[in-house]
Amino acid sequence: MPNATPEQIQLLADLRRKMADNTITIDDMRKGIELLRGGRASATAAALESKASGGKKAKSLGRSADEMLAELGI
């Protein structure tokens, strides 16, 4: 996260602490995933749209945080 705000950096530090203490919740994990994926989804969408020709629809951007957590059985 090269352009992280102080609030985002603090949130990540809090999440790391919770992971180390084994007190992290599913909701905390979702927040962390959303934060880390932040601008990537919109950048990917823009790149796909610019590459798409004519009226073709851009490809799916990937999985949501819920889908990734489900794969882990959480």
DORONU-611360 format. One record per residue (C-alpha): z, y, x. Coordinates in steps of 0.001 Angstrom, whole numbers, padded with zeros to 6 digits, always signed. Layout:
ZYX
...
This chain:
+000000+000000+000000
-001224+002774+002252
-000651+005601-000250
+002616+004435-001801
+004948+006985-003316
+008620+007083-002298
+009491+005593-005717
+007109+002662-005170
+008499+002033-001695
+012049+002060-003110
+011082-000340-005900
+009577-002766-003380
+012706-002535-001225
+014848-003300-004288
+012660-006272-005175
+012876-007612-001612
+016661-007307-001736
+016779-009162-005050
+014586-011901-003584
+016902-012247-000596
+019961-012347-002891
+018215-014794-005250
+018855-012465-008207
+015259-011506-009016
+014113-011914-012626
+010718-012786-014081
+010402-009192-015285
+011108-007957-011738
+008365-010249-010411
+005904-008927-012980
+006698-005339-011985
+006185-006196-008319
+002852-007891-008942
+001628-004995-011068
+002722-002525-008410
+001054-004422-005586
-002175-004886-007543
-002069-001210-008578
-005327+000479-007705
-007211-002657-006759
-008178-003574-010317
-009758-000183-011005
-011510-000172-007620
-012906-003636-008284
-014123-002580-011721
-015924+000430-010286
-017564-001674-007576
-018696-004294-010077
-020101-001687-012422
-022043-000001-009642
-023533-003350-008621
-024294-004395-012186
-027896-003853-013173
-029121-002435-016461
-027010-003537-019412
-025249-006408-017700
-021512-006560-018168
-019233-006552-015100
-017423-009776-014218
-013775-010364-015080
-011313-008704-012713
-009167-011780-012295
-005898-013010-013634
-002992-011106-015055
+000507-011253-013614
+001531-013505-016510
-001264-015980-015709
-000294-016108-012029
+003379-016659-012866
+002395-019388-015348
+000562-021207-012547
+003811-021224-010599
+005638-022641-013601
+007771-019540-014043
